[in-house]
Amino acid sequence: VFNTCASYGADVRLCTEDENSRNCSKGARCQLNTQLVWSSDPLPPTEAPSSSPTIATPAPTGTPTETVTVVGVASIACASVQCSIVPSPQTKPVTDTYGARCCSDNILPDFVFTGGSCNLYSYARDADGACM
């Protein structure tokens, strides 16, 4: 799922939680409006140990601090305002199964224009036409 959006072009990404919560991706089809879907929102840093910590960076005082990322997790969020699952967004293992919606600022074949304040295009199918 995570590489599917990028396969449509350099400017295609998983839709963000904000785009989903404003119904910007609702026209993407696949009946995901009441579901949680993967989102491209960055995960908040965690202080938990990680197998892939980032490099320590000096704090303004010169004391080193460390930002740690957790490998193998990503963000999910409600697909539209019709979804009432809480909390949204959540962090889940990338091995879990959720739908996905791709968003782009540019017109692409099969992508649906949202209009309104969103002004973007969305799609929820993989290259074989199956819902993600």
Residue pairs with C-beta under 8 A, 6 or more apart in sequence:
1 38
1 98
1 100
1 132
2 14
2 38
2 74
2 94
4 100
4 102
4 126
4 127
4 132
5 12
5 13
5 14
5 100
5 102
5 103
6 12
6 13
7 127
8 102
8 104
8 108
8 111
8 123
9 104
9 106
9 108
11 104
11 105
11 106
12 102
12 103
12 104
12 108
13 40
13 102
13 103
13 104
14 38
14 39
14 40
14 100
14 101
14 102
14 103
15 24
15 25
15 28
15 37
15 39
15 40
15 101
15 102
15 103
15 122
16 39
16 40
16 41
16 77
16 103
17 39
17 41
17 75
17 77
17 78
17 88
17 89
18 41
19 25
19 103
19 118
19 120
19 122
20 37
20 39
20 77
20 78
20 79
20 80
20 101
21 77
21 78
21 80
21 81
21 88
22 81
22 117
22 118
23 80
23 81
23 114
23 118
24 103
24 114
24 116
24 118
24 120
24 122
25 79
25 80
25 101
25 103
25 114
25 122
25 124
26 33
26 79
26 80
26 114
26 122
27 112
27 113
27 114
27 122
28 101
28 102
28 112
28 122
28 123
28 124
29 112
29 123
29 124
29 125
29 131
30 99
30 101
30 124
30 125
30 131
30 132
31 131
32 79
32 80
32 99
32 101
32 124
32 131
33 79
33 80
33 82
33 83
34 79
34 80
34 82
34 83
34 84
35 78
35 79
35 83
35 85
35 98
35 99
36 76
36 77
36 78
36 79
36 83
36 85
36 88
36 90
36 98
36 99
37 76
37 77
37 78
37 79
37 98
37 99
37 100
37 101
38 74
38 75
38 76
38 98
38 99
38 100
39 75
39 76
39 77
39 89
40 75
41 75
41 77
41 89
42 75
43 69
43 70
43 73
43 74
43 75
43 91
45 67
45 68
45 69
46 68
46 69
46 70
47 68
48 68
48 70
49 68
50 68
50 69
50 70
50 71
51 71
52 69
52 71
53 66
53 67
53 68
53 69
54 66
54 67
54 68
54 69
56 64
56 65
56 66
57 64
57 65
57 66
57 67
58 64
58 65
59 65
70 91
72 93
72 94
72 95
73 91
73 92
73 93
73 94
74 91
74 92
74 94
75 89
75 90
75 91
75 92
76 88
76 89
76 90
76 91
76 92
76 96
76 98
77 88
77 89
77 90
78 84
78 85
78 88
79 99
79 101
92 98
99 124
99 131
99 132
100 124
100 132
101 122
101 123
101 124
101 132
102 111
102 122
102 123
102 124
102 132
103 120
103 121
103 122
104 111
104 120
104 121
104 122
105 119
105 120
105 121
106 121
107 113
107 121
108 121
108 123
110 123
110 125
111 121
111 122
111 123
112 121
112 122
112 123
113 120
113 121
114 120
114 121
114 122
124 131
124 132
125 131
125 132
126 132
